[in-house]
Amino acid sequence: MNRYDFHTHSIFSDGALLPAALIREAEIRDHAALAITDHIDASNIKEVLTALTTFEKDMKGKLPLKFFPGVEISYIRPEYIAEYCKKSRKLGAKVVLVHGESPVEPVYAGTDHAAVSQKGFVDILAHPGNNLTEEDALLAAKNGVFLEISARRGHKEGNKHVAELARKCGAKLLVNTDCHTENDLLTYEQAFEVAKAAGLSDLEAKIALTDNPLELIKRIESR
């Protein structure tokens, strides 16, 4: 089965690999698409997106899978998240994540709400964890913001809560790795186990691993 991952990091933020190496490692694990979504703030947004969009342009037609340049907007105060979403899109980000209020990293309270409010600008709320509220899960469903089931240590402690609220509120899920090294990438079978550990049924896991990624790709390619 094909694997899709929309949350990974390269050397342009805190990852270990160049984009080409990360893509090769993803190819080995049967990925059909990969987004590199490096952390950004005011200090590096232009440099990160210049690097990733240049790679995308120069490697067009030369890669073994679909590649999407993106960002993870990280540690930005909630009132400025909309501004950085718009800047990211203008600079060429095809996938925009916001670093959610995970159990292990102290982003600002209100970040989840600011992210799911950005219809058409935020694609994924990354690892929102146990702080996710029903109000924000409903808003994510309304605004087409995917909620992330995370394979990353620490972040995954909130997966069951996220899955329960997504089911209750009709929000759509994706299983991502938040990959920083090649050892973080997962095969389909490994990602399926992450989904099951979050409390998803076999059908729900299949939707999160295949149907929802294909929906997001269709959205990206239609912009």
C-alpha positions as CSV (number, residue, x, y, z in Angstrom):
1,M,0.0,0.0,0.0
2,N,1.2,3.5,-0.7
3,R,2.1,5.8,2.1
4,Y,1.6,9.6,2.3
5,D,3.3,11.9,4.8
6,F,2.6,15.6,5.0
7,H,4.7,16.5,8.1
8,T,8.5,16.1,7.7
9,H,11.6,18.2,8.4
10,S,14.8,18.6,6.4
11,I,18.1,20.4,7.2
12,F,16.4,23.7,6.5
13,S,15.0,23.5,10.0
14,D,15.7,20.8,12.5
15,G,15.8,17.7,10.3
16,A,18.9,15.6,9.5
17,L,18.6,15.2,5.7
18,L,18.6,17.1,2.5
19,P,15.3,16.9,0.6
20,A,16.7,14.5,-2.0
21,A,17.8,12.1,0.7
22,L,14.6,12.4,2.6
23,I,12.6,11.6,-0.6
24,R,14.8,8.6,-1.3
25,E,14.2,7.3,2.2
26,A,10.5,7.8,1.7
27,E,10.6,6.0,-1.7
28,I,12.2,3.0,0.0
29,R,9.2,2.9,2.3
30,D,6.7,3.0,-0.6
31,H,5.6,6.6,-0.3
32,A,3.5,8.1,-3.1
33,A,3.8,11.6,-1.8
34,L,5.8,13.6,0.7
35,A,5.6,17.1,2.0
36,I,8.6,18.7,3.6
37,T,7.2,21.2,6.2
38,D,10.1,22.9,7.9
39,H,9.6,25.0,11.0
40,I,9.3,28.7,10.2
41,D,9.0,32.0,12.0
42,A,10.0,35.5,11.0
43,S,13.7,34.7,11.0
44,N,13.7,32.0,8.3
45,I,10.4,31.9,6.3
46,K,11.9,33.3,3.1
47,E,15.1,31.2,3.2
48,V,13.1,27.9,3.9
49,L,10.6,28.4,1.2
50,T,13.2,29.6,-1.3
51,A,15.2,26.5,-0.7
52,L,12.2,24.1,-0.9
53,T,10.5,25.7,-3.9
54,T,13.8,25.9,-5.8
55,F,14.2,22.2,-5.1
56,E,10.7,21.5,-6.3
57,K,11.2,23.5,-9.5
58,D,14.6,22.1,-10.4
59,M,13.6,18.5,-9.7
60,K,10.3,18.6,-11.5
61,G,9.8,15.3,-13.4
62,K,13.0,13.9,-11.7
63,L,11.5,12.5,-8.5
64,P,10.0,9.1,-7.7
65,L,7.0,10.5,-5.8
66,K,4.9,13.6,-5.5
67,F,6.7,16.3,-3.5
68,F,5.1,19.3,-1.9
69,P,7.1,22.2,-0.3
70,G,5.5,23.4,2.9
71,V,6.0,24.9,6.4
72,E,5.1,24.3,10.0
73,I,4.3,27.6,11.5
74,S,5.8,27.2,15.0
75,Y,5.6,29.2,18.3
76,I,4.0,32.2,16.6
77,R,1.6,34.0,18.9
78,P,-2.0,33.2,17.9
79,E,-2.9,36.7,16.7
80,Y,-0.1,36.5,14.1
81,I,-0.8,33.1,12.7
82,A,-3.1,34.3,10.0
83,E,-0.3,36.7,8.8
84,Y,2.3,33.9,8.6
85,C,-0.2,31.6,6.8
86,K,-0.7,34.2,4.1
87,K,3.1,34.9,3.8
88,S,3.8,31.2,3.5
89,R,1.3,30.8,0.7
90,K,2.6,33.9,-1.1
91,L,6.2,32.4,-0.9
92,G,5.1,29.1,-2.4
93,A,4.1,26.8,0.4
94,K,1.8,24.1,-0.9
95,V,1.2,22.6,2.5
96,V,0.7,24.7,5.6
97,L,0.8,23.2,9.0
98,V,0.5,25.0,12.4
99,H,2.3,23.5,15.3
100,G,-0.5,22.6,17.6
101,E,-0.7,22.6,21.4
102,S,0.9,19.3,21.9
103,P,1.6,17.6,25.3
104,V,5.4,18.2,25.1
105,E,6.1,21.6,23.5
106,P,4.7,24.8,25.0
107,V,3.3,26.8,22.1
108,Y,0.9,29.6,23.1
109,A,-2.6,28.8,24.4
110,G,-5.0,29.7,21.6
111,T,-2.8,28.4,18.8
112,D,-5.2,25.5,18.0
113,H,-8.1,27.9,17.7
114,A,-6.2,30.3,15.5
115,A,-5.1,27.5,13.2
116,V,-8.5,25.9,12.6
117,S,-10.0,29.4,12.0
118,Q,-7.8,29.8,8.9
119,K,-10.1,28.3,6.2
120,G,-8.2,28.0,2.9
121,F,-4.8,28.8,4.5
122,V,-4.1,26.1,7.0
123,D,-4.2,22.5,5.8
124,I,-3.2,20.6,8.9
125,L,-3.2,21.3,12.7
126,A,-0.2,19.3,13.8
127,H,-0.3,17.1,16.9
128,P,-2.9,19.2,18.8
129,G,-2.9,16.6,21.6
130,N,-5.1,16.6,24.7
131,N,-5.6,20.3,24.6
132,L,-7.8,20.1,21.6
133,T,-11.3,21.3,22.4
134,E,-14.6,20.1,21.0
135,E,-15.2,23.7,19.7
136,D,-11.9,23.6,17.8
137,A,-12.6,20.1,16.4
138,L,-15.9,21.3,15.1
139,L,-14.2,24.4,13.6
140,A,-11.6,22.2,11.9
141,A,-14.4,20.1,10.4
142,K,-16.2,23.2,9.2
143,N,-13.1,24.8,7.7
144,G,-11.5,21.8,6.1
145,V,-8.5,21.6,8.4
146,F,-7.1,18.1,8.9
147,L,-6.2,17.0,12.4
148,E,-3.1,15.0,12.8
149,I,-2.5,11.6,14.4
150,S,1.2,11.8,15.2
151,A,3.7,9.0,15.3
152,R,6.3,11.1,17.1
153,R,7.3,10.4,20.7
154,G,5.5,12.7,23.1
155,H,3.1,14.1,20.6
156,K,1.4,10.8,20.1
157,E,0.3,10.8,23.8
158,G,-2.7,12.9,22.7
159,N,-3.7,10.8,19.7
160,K,-6.7,9.0,21.4
161,H,-8.2,12.3,22.4
162,V,-7.8,13.8,18.9
163,A,-9.3,10.7,17.4
164,E,-12.3,10.7,19.7
165,L,-13.0,14.4,19.0
166,A,-12.5,14.0,15.3
167,R,-15.0,11.1,15.3
168,K,-17.5,13.1,17.3
169,C,-17.2,16.3,15.4
170,G,-16.7,15.0,11.8
171,A,-13.2,16.3,11.4
172,K,-10.8,14.5,9.1
173,L,-7.6,12.8,10.2
174,L,-4.2,12.2,8.7
175,V,-1.4,10.0,10.1
176,N,1.9,11.8,9.9
177,T,5.3,11.2,11.4
178,D,6.8,14.6,12.2
179,C,9.9,13.0,10.7
180,H,13.3,14.5,11.6
181,T,15.5,11.6,10.5
182,E,15.0,8.7,8.1
183,N,14.3,6.4,11.0
184,D,11.2,8.3,11.8
185,L,9.5,7.5,8.5
186,L,6.9,4.7,8.5
187,T,5.6,2.2,6.1
188,Y,1.9,1.9,5.5
189,E,1.7,-1.1,7.8
190,Q,3.5,0.8,10.6
191,A,1.3,3.9,10.1
192,F,-1.7,1.6,10.3
193,E,-0.6,0.4,13.7
194,V,-0.2,4.1,14.9
195,A,-3.8,4.7,13.7
196,K,-5.1,1.6,15.5
197,A,-3.2,2.6,18.7
198,A,-5.1,5.9,18.6
199,G,-8.4,4.0,18.7
200,L,-9.4,4.1,15.1
201,S,-11.2,1.2,13.5
202,D,-9.8,-0.6,10.5
203,L,-12.0,1.4,8.3
204,E,-11.2,4.7,10.0
205,A,-7.5,3.9,9.8
206,K,-7.8,3.2,6.0
207,I,-9.6,6.5,5.5
208,A,-6.9,8.4,7.5
209,L,-4.1,6.7,5.6
210,T,-5.5,6.7,2.0
211,D,-8.8,8.6,1.4
212,N,-7.9,11.7,3.3
213,P,-4.4,12.0,1.9
214,L,-5.8,11.7,-1.6
215,E,-8.3,14.4,-0.8
216,L,-5.6,16.7,0.4
217,I,-3.5,16.1,-2.6
218,K,-6.4,16.9,-4.9
219,R,-6.9,20.1,-3.0
220,I,-3.2,21.1,-3.3
221,E,-3.1,20.3,-7.0
222,S,-6.3,22.3,-7.7
223,R,-4.9,25.6,-6.2
